[in-house]
């Protein structure tokens, strides 16, 4: 946000100097980005009179000029097409630094002719981008005078950084209001005469929006102007616009731009003669509808973008940019002026999708003063009358109305929330100066935020305003209390589990990332989220509107960006919260990760192999084992969430506790993100993992059997839907004392296997402890195992 010092003084009555104001602005949350004083930069440039102009003997497009500064004459080689004898121009002598071209002039020969300086354009003086010709000063200008005085360039230009919540400070008046509230002057009244209008408007509004969508444009005002003379803007207006990097175009356009900077209120001007019909319709666009904007670019619109159109087509991309067809020019004599309130999220979404930025969009997407359209109609009409003449109509409008926001505020809460003691009278004065209305009730204040502060949404915001204006430097320095006991360690056993898990994943080739806890509605719904309780009231972006139901979608976004950068082997993990609802117990801490790409570097010895389900399963099991979980106690289930591949995923449980999800991400989600290969993912719900038992001071001696273990192999026919894990569990249960291990070494379906059945082969390790087992002992162990599997699973030994 740029403005000049004298522009600020139009709104602020103060005896403070510019340095005091610049020192105060950051304390109010308005960071000063730069201060440009053209009086210093351009002090060496003077006005001269061009005495004669001759053609250059060695160049067709160059001229030899003799200029006079009141005392001396200089010979200058100049290529400007508008140079002529008798004009007053801007001259830079030898050794003058020219900021627009970043060059210090030296005496030189141009095509064989010496040049003793330079005649300058606006671009070379950094006044604008215009370099089509040199500056022509008024004929009445004195020669030999610094152009800072001739052109009145002694007004410093201040640029400040505005945070997203302070749209009210995107106008000079908003900045002046903050300074006045902080005691650095008095806010001047904005003297705007109410202009009723002399005739009925030639154009009216039509709202073509469903009732539930009318909040996209809750308020819009307009009025017609006729018999206008769209002359060149006066010098004072052009200078102010140039100072803030806005190019003067014509009086009507310049007036709307001036008001936008002055009070932060964008306007749009239509050439009324170019509007087809007598109605402008506010509606949503159709998919692939075309719009030719004022910047000379044709845009293909998406469905649902807010537009304003006449009988011919779209005239305005609401809140962002007008259309070229109905734009005003120097021949405009009839104008229709628009001032509206548009939904900030809608404006932000449209601008982002079209990659179209403008000063209007920058303000609309931060929220405007709901009460401003009527004021600005009169403000603009007054300026149009003064500069362009003509007459204006009565105002035509659509207004849904707005609920008046208020808060019951106890002044004592300021100390409770901030630790700063501010007397009630000071708090009252600060809020009143900021535009708050206050009704003193019994025991509390009823506080009404001003219409230009849509960001005030609670009592804490009111306290923040009081503290901000009072000064953050008044917050006292307070020592932390010292306790006479040893505090409980903040780093507990659960934190230690997470730390160990992170290190384990890192050793297995994963990189830890940190992503946003927010995503858009489409992605949230893909991962079983998107419920209304988790929609953000004030999202920082239209793509970050919902709390995430899983970390996997934000990891997929990170993977997508890395793939676009040419990195095709990725292993990510993140530790963070996910949200299943708005209750505390529905915020769940997880460790999530994904893998994609090849496991090894491609070489001549072997074909590259991609990560698969078993790789991700081993990563998860190893991690769980390292943090103290007995992985042999886990049960594997098939009922994985819908965002996993239904046939290549699993759920790990410990009894009734949900420990982890593992598997391939669902192909439809992979296609949505634009990935060409499958992606493996996992989610570990570490809060469900029990802490390992405390280690005893003395451990029992490890006893190793001196007897040789015996192995037996079995192949069972079971139902096709029977999990292999069940056979392992039942085999171990058949003799807990002697069966040491059970390993699956084959699963077969095909020839000699009945339909609906499968063969699972296991290797059983039997470990005797005190004596060698006899054949009868081994036979009994085998028989018990076979009978138990038959009883539990209806499984039979495979005969062939």
Buried (B, 14 or more C-beta within 10 A) or exposed (E): BBBBBEBBBBBBEBEBEBEEBBEBBEBBBBEBEEBBBBBEBBBBBBBBBBEBBEEBEEBEEBBBBBBBBEEEEBEBBBBBEEBBEEBBBBBBBBEBEBEBBEEEBEEEEBEEBEBBBBBBBBBBBBBBEEBEBBBBBEEEBEBBBBBBBBBEBBBBBBBBEBEEBBBBBBBBBBBBBBBBBBBBBBBBEEEBEEBEBEEEBBBBBBBEBEEEBBBBBBBBBBBBBBEBEBEBBEEEBBBBBBBBEBEBBBBBBBBBBBBBBBBBBBBBBBBBBBBEEEEBBBBBBEEEBEBBBBEEEEBEBBEBBBBBBBEEBBBBBBBBBBBBBBBBEEEBBBBBBBBBBBBBBBBBBBBBEBEBEBBBBBBBBBBBBBEBBBBBBBBBBBBBBEBBEBBBBBBBBBEEEBEEBEBEBEBEBBEEBBEBEBEEEBBBBBBEBBBBEBEEEEEBBEBBBBBBBBBBBEBEBBBBBBBBBBBBEEEEEEEEEEEEEEEEEEEEEBEBBBEBBBEBBEEBEBBBBEBBBBBBBEBBEBBEBBBEEBEEEEBEBBBBBBBBBBBBBBBBBBBBEBBEEEEEBBBBBBBBEBBBBEEEEEEBBBBBBBBBBBBEEEEEEEEEEBBBBEBBBEBBBBBBEBBBBEBEEBBBEEEBBEBBBEEBBBBBBBEEEBBBBBBBBBBEBBEBBEBEEBBBBBBBBBEBBEEEEEEEEEEEEEEEEEEEEBEBEBBBBBEEEBBBBBBBBBBBBBBEEBBBBBEBEEEBEEEEBEEEBBBBBBBBBBBBEEEEBEEEBBEEBBEBBBEBBBEBBEBBEBEE
